[in-house]
Amino acid sequence: MKPFRNQKVIIFYDGWCPLCKNAKANLEKVDTFQLLEFENFREKSVMETYSLDQQKLEKRIQSKRINSRKHKEGISSLIQITKRTPLLWGMTLLMSAAKIIGIGDRIYDYVAQKRSIVPTGHCKDGVCPLDQSKN
């Protein structure tokens, strides 16, 4: 069973993104082999522990195997997730093909740009930093 557990992957998701939080909740439900571990990169301790680049994480999901230093991002992270989730195995082939022909990350980036960010607990006295950044 130990070699199987070595396949565990850490997914660094955006805890301010409703789409990301919803995807995390759904993936936890179908994580049959418990090979997915989720870390909210918006928590400062996560950024420090894993030496993450916040600007890269704000653009693309990142993941890494539990015993590896190398990070994957975008469509490659989604492939890591689908490979470890039996219910999503059919998506692995589709995503891998999209990556090989060069459209996987383009599609991922398009969807990622459309997501909304809600900095829960960071708006004070009716003033939200997101509203100010738009001006």
C-alpha positions, 0 to 999 in steps of 0.5 A: 500500500505504501507505493500507492500512497506515494502517488498522493498529490498536494493541490494548491487552490485559491481559497478566495475563489468560489469556483475553486472552493466548489471544485475542491469540495466536489473532488473531496467527495470523489477522492476514492483513494484519498490521494488528493490533499488540498492547501489554500495558498491564501494562507500565509503559512502555506506560502511559506511552508512550500515556498510558493510564488503567489503571482503564479498561483493567482493565475494557475492552479499548482500541484506537486507529488507528496515526495517531489519538489517539482510543481505542475500547473494549469492543465498538468495539475488537472491531469494529476487530479484526474489520474488519481480519481477513478470517477474522472479517469476518462477526463485524463485522456481528453486533458492529456490530448489537449495538452499534447496538441497545445490547447490544454493550457489555453483553455485552462487560462481562459476559464481561470481568467473568468473566475471571480475572487472574493477575499472573504473577511478582507473587506472592512467597513464596507470598503473592499480592496477589489473595488479599489483596484478596479479604479 
